[in-house]
Amino acid sequence: MAFFIGDDCIACGLCESECPEEAISEGDGIYVIDADLCSDCGNCADVCPVEAPAPAEE
């Protein structure tokens, strides 16, 4: 199960540098996670100041 970044994202970029799979990139106003690359480690959620990353629901 991959993580996704919700609309609460403030585009600070902290999550991108913490992703060991390089699955996070800057999107249109918020960051996005490539579900095919995400290893579900949770590093992005650990560093996010607004708790925007969350596990995707199946």
C-alpha positions, 0 to 999 in steps of 0.5 A, a space after each residue: 500500500 502506497 502513501 498519498 499526499 493530501 490537499 493539506 500539503 504546503 509544498 515545503 519539500 521536506 518529504 521529497 528529500 526523506 523518500 528513499 525510493 525517490 517517489 515524491 516530486 513537486 506537482 501542481 502546487 503540492 507534492 505527489 507520490 508515485 504509488 509504483 515507487 512508494 515502499 510505504 516506509 512512512 518517512 514522508 509522514 514523519 517529517 511533514 509539518 502538516 501531516 499531509 502524507 497518509 496511507 492510501 486506502 485500498 
